[in-house]
Amino acid sequence: MGSDLLVVDIGNTHVVMGVYRGREFLADWRIHTKTRRTEDELAITIKELFRLEQMEFSSIGAAAISCVVPPLLPDFVHFCKRFFGVQPLVVGPGVRTGISVKVDDPREVGADRITNAAGAISLYKPPLIIVDFGTAITFDVVSAQNEYLGGAIAPGMSMSLAALSVNTAMLPRVELAKPPSVIGSNTINSMQSGMFYGFVSMVDGIVRKIKPLLGEEVTVIATGGEARLVAEASETINKLESRLTLEGLRVIHENTRKGR
């Protein structure tokens, strides 16, 4: 058995995986989320991804998983047991995250949101606001005392753009992109303008409303598949961390191992 750590973030649209050797990041991959995959199908896919990076299954000695699609979790757990010989750490209630969760019902908070918070406080001094651009856009707030306070959830950009064309008779499907001008001179650019500048304004607006509640200088971190697109135009986002969830899984695994 090896000593490397496999981290897996199972999201609604993508499964993002990475490998760490201690604190050193080695590689990451992104595959589409499917309703179900057998452990054999996972093995074929992940082994090929490893091969592309000249890595072997034998290097893995531990695994940590964050999952917001419960039906997929058993297949990934069984895969880790069978092909790596490890019982993966699954982020959930009772796991040592290093964060005190101060919400009405901690069980309602998605594992990815707590994992993002754990990754963020390992990189930056709180208070923090983490904006994750995924299937949904989530805003997560961490106080100066490392307390997870909650946040906000909004529809994601790709989801909203798809809904616009599906629910209208004459609007086409378009690429999610920054248009040449905020004033669209054609239908496609008009749709892109509404989405792009609408979401940039929403993010900046929500962040500006949260900041005064934290009472001191706040670092705003963007992560997720569409983070870079918005971060470049945002007036409130300070940092871009594309692998924040994977880093959070590494931190939580380390906290759990130290606590044994």
C-alpha positions, 0 to 999 in steps of 0.5 A: 500500500502506498502513502498518497491520498486520493480526494474525491468531490462528487458533485451534481454535474462533475466528479472532481478527483485529485491526489496528494503526497503529504501537502504536495498536490500531484494531479487532478481530474474532472469527469461528468457525474453519472447517475450510477457507476459500478466499481468496475466502471470507476476502475476503468475510468480512473485507472486510465486517468492515472495512466495519463499522469504516469501514476499507479493505483498502488501509490494510494494509501488513503482516500477522502470523499465529499458527496452531494449525490447520495446514490453515487457514494456507495459505488465510490466507497466500494471502489476504494475498498476493492482497488486501493484496500482502504476505507475512505473518509466520508465528510459528514456529521462527526468528522473532524473538520476543524470548523464549528458549524453554527447553523440551525441544523448542521446536518442540512449543510452540504459536505462540499460547503464544509469542505470548502470552508476547511480548505479556505481557512487552511489558506487564508486568515478568516473571516472569509466568504467562499463563492462556489460556482457549480450547478448551484452558486453557494456563498459560505461564510466563516467567522474570525473564530473559524465558525461556519455561519451559513450563507446563500444558495442561488441557481448556477450560471449554466443551469440558468442559461439552459432554463432560459432557452428551454422555457422560451420559444425563440431563444437559442442555446448559447455558450456561457461567455463574456459578451463584447458589450453589456449592450447586446447587439444580437440575441446571443450577445443579449442573452450572454450579457444578461447572464454574465453581468447579471451573475457578476452583479448578484455575486458582488451584491450579496458579498457586499451585504454579507461583509458588514455583518462580519465586522472586519476585513474579509477575504472573498474566495471564488472556486468552482467550474465557472469561477474564473469567468466571473472572478475576472469581472467581479469587484469583490472577489479577492482570490481564485482557488480552483482546487479549494474543495480538494484542498479541504478534503486533504485538510480534513483527512489530516485533521482526522488522522491527527485526532486518532 
